Amino acid sequence: MKEHKLEIYLYFALLAAALFLTYKIFEPYLYAIIFAAIFAVIFNPLHKRVKREMGRHHSLAALITLLIVSLLVLLPLILYGIQLSDEVKNFYDYAFGAMQGGGVMAKLTSSLNNLISTTSPFGVQWPVFDVAETETYIFQFLSWIRGHFGDIFAGLTKFFFNIFIFLFAFYYFLRDGEEIRNKIIKISPFPDDRDEEILARLRLAIVSVVKGSIFVALIQGFLTGLGFYMFGIPSALLWGGVTVIAALVPAVGTSLVILPGILYLFFIGETSHAIGLLIWGVFSVGLIDNILGPKLVERGIKIHPLLILLSVLGGIAFFGPTGFLLGPIVLTFLFTLFDIYKTIIVKEKTLS
């Protein structure tokens, strides 16, 4: 009996050591593998269509799906990220200079104070926005953006190696997805039907969050950046990226970026451009959420927009730029576990 217990203890000790060493081995490529799994889940419907056309050629079908996703999704994201990295640095330098000694920022703040004082029905006479304090907050915000987005592609060698790992893993997740899924179910200590339920709910939750919130936010960010470019606002790519995060804010969303852009054009005397951006924001950007949102959201785990926003910001702070997607995915997994608790743990208690 003692020998059997010793054998069990030794087994779990060796298992823990093996798991730890395996984690350390995979740690440098963990993000790439996780993203490959997420992309495989999201683009699985596309892969199924390609497989139907290719018949038994599963490897070729996976390769074709990989090429389609690379050309339509990955390549634009990579090009945008490279340009965004440069634009963040340039805008940081420009804004820092604009806040020095009565620069553009001081003039804009002063103009805004005068507008509020002359138009306010409450007779506001004091400066609503203190120039020095406003510049301090803006500087802190810009420092945060540069710290988290300015060096996205600082290590190009490491970045392209991770892209290679991602593509390699993405290909095999597409080709051998069913086999990997069956092995996970076989290894899991839960009964097979419960494993099926967990994986199905997790897939549905991931697709719902990514399509319903993040994808719509990406489209709104693109349209905002396009509008800023058309109406002459500098650093349009940067503000398009900021809009992606702002679009996740409940109720106000993209107006957090578009409204300051309209005011900026108004204060520099470009009234016609300001009106044009207002129309663009209302009819092009603002309606996207109402048109695409209901069509893209599947029935699954509903997560409040505030929690999605916090998961994005917290994910960026914890994981870096990749946290924009990883944060909501981690939150989705947590809510998936909460959701299956009712059907697994509670059901078990009633049966016992």
N, C-alpha and C positions, 0 to 999 in steps of 0.2 A: 504493500500500500504506500509506504513512504517512498519507495523507488518510483512508483507511478506518479506521485505528486511532484517529485523532483524532476521527472521527465517532462511533465507539463510546464513547470516553472522554467526549465531550460529552453523548452520550445518557444514560449512567449518571449523570453529574453532574446533569443536568436531572431525571432520574428521582428521584435522592436528594433534591434540593431540593423537588420536587413532593410526594414522600412526607412529608417533614418538615413542609411547610406544611399539607398535608392533615391530618396528625396534630394540629398545633396548632389547626387550625380545629375539629376534632371533639373535642378533648381535654375541653372542659367538659361534653360530653354522652356521653363514652365509657362511663361506668358504666351509664347508662340504656340505651344501645344494646346493651351486652354482656348486661345482665339481660334485655332484650327477646328477644335471640337464645336465651338459656338457657331462658326461659319458653316460647318457641316450640317448642323441642325437647321440653321436658317435657310440654307439653299438645298436642303434635301428634296423639296418638291421639284425644283429645277432638275436635279440629278435623276429623279425618277422619270421625268419626261424624256431626258436624253437616253436613259437606259431602255425605255420602250422603243425608241428609234433604232438603237444599236443592237438590240437582241441580246445574244449571249456574250458580247464583247464588253464585259464589265470594266476591264482596265481602260479600254479606249473611252468608254462613257465617262469614267471618272476624270480622265485627262481632258476631255472636251469640256466638261463642267468646270474644271479648274481653269482652263483657258478663258472661258466666258466670264467667270467671276473676276479673274485677274484683269481682263481688259475693261470690263464695265464698272467694277467697284474698286479693286485694289490700286490699279494704276492711277485713276483720278485722285484717290485719297493720298497716295504717296506724293504725287506732284503738288497737291494742295498743301500737304504737310511741309514739304521742302520750302515752298514759297511762303507759307505762314511763318516758319521759323525765321526767315530773313525779315519779313515784314514786322514781326513783333520787336525785333531788335531795332529796326529803323524807326518805328513809331515811338518806342521808348526814348530814344535819343531826341526825337523831334519834340515829344511832349515835355521832356525834362527841360529842354531849352525854352519851350513856350511858357514854362512856369517861373522863369528867371526874370526878375526885375521889370515888372510891368509888361510882360509878354502877352501873347494871345489869350492865355487862360485868365489873366487878371482883367483884360478888357471884356471877355465874355461874362465873367462873374459880375463885373460892374454894370454891364448892360442889363443882365438879368435882374439885379437888385433895383435898377431904375424902373424897369418894366413893371415889377411887382409893386413898387411904391406908388407909381402913377395910376395903375389900373385896379389896385386892390380896393374892394368896397368897404374894407374895415379901416382904411386910413393908415396902412402900414408905412412908417417913416424910417425905421431903422434898417440897416443892411441885413437882409435875410440870410445871405450867404457871406460869411467872412472869407476874404480872399486867401489868407494864409492857411486857414483851417481847411478850406476846400482843396487847395493845392496839396496839402498833406494827405488827405484822403485819396486823392487821385494818384499821388505818387505811390502810396501803399498798394493801391489796386494794380497799377502798372507793374510794380515790383513783383506782385503775386503772379501776374500773367507771364512775365518774363521768366520767373523762376520755374514755372510749371510747363510753359510752352516754348520758351525761347531756345532751348537746346534739345529739341526733339530729335534732331538728326546730327547731334554733335559727334557721336562716334559712328561714322558711316560704315566702317568695317563690321562692327558689332551689329548695326542695324540691318545690313544686307545679309549677314549670316543668319539673323533671326528670321528674316523674310524667307530665306531658303528653308529653314527648319519648318516654318509655318506652311509653306507650299507643299513640302514633303509630307508633313503630318496631315494636312488637309486632303491630299490625294488619297492617302490610305484610309482616312476616316470615311471618305466618300465610297471608296471601293469595298472596304471590309467593315462598313458600319454595322451591318446586321450581325456579323460574326463577333465583333467586339462587344456589341450589346448583349448577345447571348452568353458570352463569357463572363460579363459583369453580373448577369443574373445568376449564373452558375456559381460564382464565387461568393456572392452576397449571402449573409446568414439569414436573410428574410426569406419567406416562402416566395416561390416564383410569381404568383399572382400579385403579391404586394410589390415586388420589384418592378413588375410591368406597370403597376399603377404609379409608382414613384417616378419612373422614367417618363411615362406619358404625361404626367402633370408637369414635370420639370420642363419637358420639351415645349408644351403648350404655353407655359408661363414665360419662357425665354422668348418665344416667337411673339407672344402678345406684347411684352414690354418693348422689345426691339422694334417691332413694326409699328405698334400703336403710339409710342412716345418718341423714341430716339430717331426713327426714320423720318417721321413728320418734322421733328426739330431740325434734322439735317436739311430737308427741303426748304424749310422756312429760313434757315441760315443762308443757304445758297441764294434764295430770292432776295433776301435783304442785302447781301453783299453785291448782287447784281444791280439792285436799285441804287445803292450808294455809289457804285461805279458809274452808272448812267447819269446821276445827278451831281457828280463832281466832288464827292466826299472822299478825302484821302484815306488810305489804308482800308480799302473796302473789303479785302480778304480777311483782315483781322476782325473787323466788326461783324462780318458774316459768321466767323467762328464764335465770337462772343454771343451772337444771337442764338446759336444752337443751344447754349446753356440757358440763356434768358427765356427761350421758348418753353422750357420745362417749368418755369415759375407759374403757379396757378393764377388764373384770372388776367394778369397784366401781360405776361409773356413777352412777345417780340416788341411791344411798345416801349419796354425799358431801353431798347437800343434805337428804334426808329424815331421815337419822339425827340430824344436829344439831337439826332441827326437833322430833323426838321428845324429845330430851334437854332442849330448851328448855321444852317443855310439862311435862315431868316435874319440872324444877327450880322452876318457878313454881307447882307444886301442881296442875296440870291433868292428873291421872293418867289419867282416863277418856279425855280428848282425846288424850293421848299413845298410849294403846292403840289408839284408833280410827285415828289417823294411821299407826301401825305396820301395822295390818290393811290400810288403804287402800294403803299403799306396796307391800306384798307382793303383794296380789291384784289391784290395779288398775294400778299403775305398773310393777311389776317384771315382770309377765307379758306386757306389750305387746311387748317386744323379741322374746320367744320366739314370739308369735303372729303379729305383723305382719311381723317381719323377714324370715323365709324366703319369705313370699308377695310381698313388695315388691322383693326383690333379684332382678335379672335376671342371666343368665349374661353376664358381661363381665369387665372388669379388676377383680381383687380387690385392694383396698388395705387394709393392716392398720389396725385402729381407732386405734392409737397415732399413725400418720402422719396420719390424718384429724383427730384431736384437735389435733396440732401445726399442721396446715395451717389449722385454724379459728382458733386463738389467734394464730398468725403473721399470718394474713390480716386479723384484726381490728386487730392492731398496725400493719400496713402500709397497709391500705385504709380502716380505720375500721369502723363497724358492718356495711357491705356485705361486708367480708372474711369474714364468717361463711359466705357462699356462694362468694365469689370465691376464697378460699384453697383449698378442696377442688377447685374447678373447675380452677385452675392446676395443682394436683398431679395431677389426673386427666389433663390434657393431657400432662404430662410422662410419666406412665406409659403413655399411649397411644403416644407417640413411641417409648418403650422397647419396647413390645410389637410395633409394626410394624417395628422394626429387624430382627427375626429374619426377617420375610417379605419385606423389601425389600432391605436392604443385604447380609445374609448370602446370600440367594438370588442376588443379582447377582454376588457373589464366586464362587459355585459355577458359575454359567453362564460366567463369564469364565475 
